[in-house]
Amino acid sequence: MIFKKKLYIKGMELKQNKTRRILTLIAPIAIGFSLCACGGSDNVAGGGPSGTEAGNAITAQILIANAPAANARVKLVEHNSLNGIEGGYTATANDSGFVTIEKVPVGNYTMEATLNESAVQWPVDIKDTVNDVNLGAHSLQKSVYIGGSVANFIADSISESFKNMNGFVKFSGLDHSAIIKEGKFEVKGLPAGKLNLVFIPESAADTVYVPVATNAGDSITTLKPTPQDSTPKNERLLIDDFEDGDYLHLLSNSLFIGNWALHSATLLNPAIPDKILIDPEYDPTFNGHPFLLILQKSEDGGKEVHVSFDFPDSSNYQLWAFIRVEIGTTKGTYDLSSVDSIAFDAWGSGNAEIQIVDESRIDITTGYGYTIGKYPITLPEKKTKLQFAFADIVPKEEDRKKVTSISIVFHDDGVLYFDNFEFIGKDLLNIWKQQ
């Protein structure tokens, strides 16, 4: 099922493969997914088992040079499979760069997107068949070339026996392969990141599994295997870059889940005559979502938040104005303990504070949701990437497990430019499991 313009994958879960061997006999097993390359505006690929074994839906947006990568080709393959799309899914991104794959069973997958000479890959972990998974935005990078002599990619102790081999090279979890002739091969158009090569001799019983770390645009011909690193690394998950121009963050999949909003409030007395002046002006009854009005064009042609706050000169009441993003529905809370830090581009003038709120609890002194963390910020004059440790904002780990919304709050005059809000941490897709 597709909501609005977002791309989502239901029920997908990533599982770490803890069994790793350099020299191993590999017997690829077909996953048995039904393959469907779907056209039209929905860009949905579906298939797989029916009933409780089938997953729900996965969504992602593909970007190139900060713009939608229309017609990018997307492939979803089981992480350990050597069968490519014969056992996976394919889909094509629509004009906004969005793509959706439905009915994916629980499992550990790799998603790859390609367009011309650019590519990107990332892992997808489907843990249940209940929750939709929105993977956010992923940017295409210059693709990688790997080729040369097989012997240069494997351990010296066994390289001689593969020096003049004939056979195939395949890539675990990706739809790439090539013929090896007299020990030589080449593969173009690979996505950067960790690539798991598997050399399969035509006549020998054993195959060789080789992990290789790559960067965008690499041309690799002689790299030796890199050591396996089982320590999870932080990943960056883009929550919103505002390019879609609506009030839903990128990981939202419903008009009622994951909203941005602009609000002002008066403690204890909403009828105070001295109102906060907000530019651009907005009607607070505008369907509860005046946030649309503060999205402006940026210098690079994209979109960003731009709003100013002018507070009364004197008041007997506590006033505040804020922009807020709801992680999901306000009827539930979300576990942000996997978030190491939050980051965003911000600039302007004045002082503000980041506030983290649990709206399942009510603060009796304000009548609003309970603020579980605050952190003061001073806005820089020029565009700056600001990053804050989440534990500094919310010191108690138990509180970080029950979050409803994140706000930037002003208590005095200020001008705010704001863009590219993201989470940094591990296992970030677990956030959207409602508590």
Residue pairs with C-beta under 8 A, 6 or more apart in sequence:
1 57
1 102
2 8
2 42
2 44
2 57
2 59
2 100
3 252
3 253
3 254
3 255
4 246
4 248
4 253
4 255
5 96
5 98
5 244
5 246
6 59
6 61
6 98
6 134
6 248
6 250
6 251
6 252
6 253
7 43
7 58
7 59
7 60
7 61
7 93
7 98
7 99
7 100
7 134
7 135
8 57
8 58
8 59
8 60
8 100
8 132
8 133
8 134
8 135
8 253
9 55
9 56
9 57
9 58
9 59
9 60
9 76
9 100
9 101
9 102
9 104
9 124
9 126
9 132
9 133
9 134
9 135
10 55
10 56
10 57
10 58
10 102
10 103
10 104
10 129
10 131
10 132
10 133
11 54
11 55
11 56
11 57
11 104
11 105
11 106
11 126
11 127
11 128
11 129
11 130
11 131
11 132
11 133
12 55
12 58
12 104
12 106
12 107
12 109
12 124
12 125
12 126
12 127
12 133
13 106
13 107
13 108
13 125
13 126
13 127
13 128
14 79
14 108
14 109
14 123
14 124
14 125
14 126
14 127
14 427
14 429
15 79
15 107
15 108
15 125
16 108
16 230
16 232
17 79
17 80
17 108
18 230
20 209
20 211
20 228
21 209
22 154
22 155
22 208
22 209
22 210
22 225
23 158
23 206
23 208
23 209
24 206
24 207
24 208
24 209
25 205
25 206
25 207
26 82
26 198
26 200
26 207
26 209
28 81
28 82
28 83
29 81
30 81
30 83
30 86
30 87
31 78
31 81
31 83
31 87
31 88
31 107
32 49
32 87
33 47
33 48
33 87
33 88
33 89
33 105
34 46
34 47
34 48
35 45
35 47
35 85
35 86
35 88
35 89
35 90
36 45
36 46
36 47
36 89
37 45
37 90
37 91
37 92
38 44
38 45
38 46
38 91
38 92
39 92
41 94
42 94
42 100
43 91
43 92
43 93
43 94
43 98
43 99
43 100
44 91
44 100
44 101
44 102
45 74
45 76
45 89
45 90
45 91
45 100
45 101
45 102
46 89
46 101
46 102
46 103
47 89
47 103
48 54
48 55
48 103
48 104
48 105
49 105
50 103
52 129
53 105
53 106
53 129
54 103
54 104
54 105
54 129
55 102
55 103
55 104
55 105
55 106
55 126
55 129
56 102
56 103
56 104
56 129
56 130
56 131
56 132
56 133
57 100
57 101
57 102
57 103
57 104
57 132
57 133
58 76
58 100
58 101
58 102
58 104
58 111
58 124
58 126
58 132
58 133
58 134
58 135
59 98
59 99
59 100
59 132
59 133
59 134
59 135
59 253
60 74
60 98
60 99
60 111
60 113
60 134
60 135
60 136
60 137
60 138
61 68
61 93
61 96
61 97
61 98
61 99
61 136
61 137
61 138
61 250
62 68
62 69
62 72
62 74
62 93
62 97
62 98
62 99
62 113
62 115
62 120
62 137
62 138
62 139
62 140
63 69
63 97
63 137
63 138
63 139
63 140
64 72
64 115
64 118
64 139
64 140
66 139
66 241
66 243
66 300
66 302
67 97
68 93
68 95
68 96
68 97
68 98
68 243
69 93
69 97
69 113
69 115
69 118
69 140
70 93
70 94
70 95
70 96
70 97
71 92
71 93
71 115
72 92
72 93
72 97
72 99
72 113
72 114
72 115
72 140
73 90
73 92
73 93
73 113
73 114
73 115
74 90
74 91
74 92
74 93
74 99
74 101
74 111
74 112
74 113
75 84
75 85
75 88
75 89
75 90
75 111
75 112
75 113
75 114
75 174
75 175
76 88
76 89
76 90
76 91
76 101
76 104
76 109
76 110
76 111
76 112
76 124
77 83
77 84
77 85
77 87
77 88
77 109
77 110
77 112
77 173
77 174
77 175
78 87
78 88
78 107
78 108
78 109
78 110
78 173
79 107
79 108
79 109
79 110
79 123
79 172
79 173
80 108
80 172
80 173
81 87
81 88
81 172
81 173
82 170
82 171
82 172
82 177
82 198
84 170
84 174
84 175
84 176
84 177
85 175
88 109
88 175
89 101
89 104
91 99
91 100
91 101
92 99
93 99
93 113
96 244
97 137
99 113
104 126
105 126
105 129
106 126
106 127
106 128
106 129
107 126
108 123
108 124
108 125
108 126
109 123
109 124
109 125
109 126
109 173
110 121
110 122
110 123
110 124
110 173
110 174
111 121
111 122
111 123
111 124
111 135
112 119
112 120
112 121
112 174
112 175
112 191
113 119
113 120
113 121
113 138
113 140
113 191
114 140
114 143
114 189
114 191
115 140
117 142
117 143
117 189
118 140
118 141
118 142
118 143
119 140
119 141
119 143
119 144
119 189
119 190
119 191
119 192
120 138
120 139
120 140
120 141
120 191
120 192
121 174
121 191
121 192
121 193
122 135
122 138
122 193
124 133
124 135
125 427
125 429
126 133
127 430
131 432
131 433
132 253
133 429
133 432
134 250
134 251
134 252
134 253
134 432
135 429
136 237
136 238
136 239
136 250
136 251
137 238
137 241
137 250
141 191
141 192
141 216
141 217
142 192
142 216
142 217
143 188
143 189
143 190
143 191
143 192
143 216
143 217
144 190
144 191
144 192
144 195
144 214
144 215
144 216
144 217
144 218
144 219
144 220
145 186
145 187
145 188
145 190
145 218
145 219
145 220
146 186
146 187
146 190
146 195
146 197
146 212
146 214
146 220
146 221
147 184
147 185
147 186
147 187
147 220
147 221
148 184
148 185
148 186
148 221
148 222
149 163
149 183
149 184
149 221
149 222
150 159
150 162
150 163
150 165
150 169
150 180
150 183
150 184
150 185
150 199
151 159
151 160
151 162
151 163
151 183
152 159
152 221
152 222
152 223
152 224
153 197
153 199
153 210
153 212
153 222
153 223
153 224
153 225
154 162
154 199
154 208
154 210
154 225
155 224
155 225
158 208
161 204
162 183
162 199
162 201
162 208
163 183
164 182
164 183
165 180
165 182
165 183
165 199
165 201
165 202
165 204
166 180
166 181
166 182
166 201
166 202
166 203
167 179
167 180
167 199
167 200
167 201
167 202
167 203
167 204
168 177
168 178
168 179
168 180
168 199
168 200
168 202
169 177
169 178
169 180
169 185
169 187
169 197
169 198
169 199
169 200
170 176
170 177
170 197
170 198
170 200
171 177
171 187
171 190
171 195
171 196
171 197
171 198
172 196
172 198
172 209
173 196
174 190
174 191
174 195
176 187
176 189
176 190
177 187
178 185
178 186
178 187
179 185
180 199
190 214
192 214
192 215
192 216
192 217
192 218
193 213
193 214
194 211
194 212
194 213
194 214
195 211
195 212
195 213
195 214
196 209
196 210
196 211
196 212
197 209
197 210
197 211
197 212
198 207
198 208
198 209
198 210
199 207
199 208
199 210
200 207
201 207
210 225
211 225
211 226
211 228
212 220
212 223
212 225
212 226
213 226
214 220
232 426
232 427
233 426
234 340
234 424
234 425
234 426
235 424
235 425
235 426
235 428
236 343
236 422
236 423
236 424
237 251
237 422
237 423
237 424
237 425
237 428
237 429
238 250
238 420
238 421
238 422
239 249
239 250
239 251
239 325
239 421
239 422
239 423
240 249
240 250
240 260
240 325
240 420
240 421
241 250
241 302
241 303
241 419
241 420
241 421
242 295
242 302
242 303
242 304
242 305
242 419
243 302
243 303
244 250
245 292
245 295
245 303
246 292
247 259
247 260
247 261
247 289
247 291
247 292
248 255
248 257
248 258
248 259
248 260
249 258
249 259
249 260
249 325
249 421
251 258
251 432
252 258
252 259
252 328
256 329
257 326
257 328
257 329
258 325
258 326
258 327
258 328
259 288
259 289
259 291
259 325
259 326
260 289
260 291
260 323
260 324
260 325
260 326
261 288
261 289
261 290
261 291
261 323
261 324
261 325
261 326
262 278
262 282
262 290
262 291
262 293
262 294
262 307
262 321
262 322
262 323
262 324
263 284
263 321
263 322
263 323
263 324
264 275
264 276
264 278
264 284
264 309
264 319
264 320
264 321
264 322
265 319
265 320
265 321
265 322
265 368
266 272
266 317
266 318
266 319
267 317
267 318
267 319
267 320
267 366
268 317
268 318
269 317
272 315
272 317
272 319
274 312
274 314
274 315
275 312
276 309
276 310
276 311
276 312
276 319
276 321
277 309
277 310
277 311
278 307
278 308
278 309
278 310
278 321
279 307
279 308
279 310
280 293
280 294
280 307
281 293
282 290
282 293
282 294
283 290
284 290
286 292
286 293
291 323
294 305
294 306
294 307
294 323
295 303
295 304
295 305
295 306
296 303
296 304
296 305
296 306
297 303
297 304
298 304
298 419
302 419
303 419
304 345
304 417
304 418
304 419
305 323
305 416
305 417
305 418
305 419
306 416
306 417
306 418
307 323
307 415
307 416
308 348
308 413
308 414
308 415
308 416
309 321
309 350
309 410
309 412
309 413
309 414
309 415
309 416
310 413
311 319
311 321
311 410
311 411
311 412
311 413
312 319
318 411
319 411
320 409
320 410
320 411
321 409
321 410
322 355
322 407
322 408
322 409
322 410
323 407
323 408
323 416
323 418
324 357
324 405
324 406
324 407
325 405
325 406
325 407
325 421
326 404
326 405
327 334
327 336
327 403
327 404
327 405
327 406
327 431
327 432
328 334
328 432
328 434
329 434
330 359
330 404
330 405
332 360
332 404
332 434
332 435
333 358
333 359
333 360
333 401
333 402
333 403
333 404
333 434
333 435
334 402
334 403
334 404
334 431
334 432
334 433
334 434
334 435
335 400
335 401
335 402
335 403
335 430
335 431
335 433
335 435
336 390
336 394
336 400
336 401
336 403
336 423
336 431
337 397
337 400
337 401
338 425
338 426
338 427
338 428
338 430
338 431
339 390
339 400
339 423
339 424
339 425
339 428
339 431
340 389
340 390
340 424
340 425
340 426
341 387
341 388
341 389
341 390
341 423
341 424
341 425
342 354
342 387
342 388
342 390
342 393
342 406
342 421
342 422
342 423
342 424
343 385
343 386
343 387
343 388
343 420
343 421
343 422
343 423
343 424
344 385
344 386
344 418
344 419
344 420
344 421
344 422
345 383
345 384
345 385
345 386
345 417
345 418
345 419
345 420
346 377
346 379
346 380
346 383
346 384
346 386
346 408
346 416
346 417
346 418
346 419
347 379
347 380
347 381
347 382
347 383
347 384
347 417
348 379
348 381
348 414
348 415
348 416
348 417
349 379
349 381
349 414
349 415
350 378
350 379
350 410
350 412
350 413
350 414
350 415
350 416
351 376
351 377
351 378
351 379
351 410
351 411
351 412
351 414
352 376
352 377
352 379
352 408
352 409
352 410
352 414
352 416
353 374
353 375
353 376
353 377
353 408
353 409
353 411
354 373
354 374
354 375
354 377
354 388
354 393
354 406
354 407
354 408
354 409
355 371
355 373
355 374
355 406
355 407
355 408
355 409
356 371
356 372
356 373
356 374
356 393
356 394
356 399
356 403
356 405
356 406
356 407
357 368
357 369
357 370
357 371
357 372
357 403
357 404
357 405
357 406
357 407
358 369
358 370
358 372
358 399
358 402
358 403
358 404
359 368
359 369
359 370
359 404
359 405
360 369
360 402
360 404
361 369
361 370
362 368
362 369
362 370
363 369
363 370
363 371
369 404
369 405
372 394
372 396
372 399
372 400
372 402
372 403
373 393
373 394
373 395
373 399
374 393
375 388
375 392
375 393
377 386
377 388
377 408
379 414
379 415
379 416
380 386
383 417
385 420
387 424
390 400
390 425
391 397
391 400
394 400
394 403
401 435
402 435
408 416
408 418
410 416
423 431
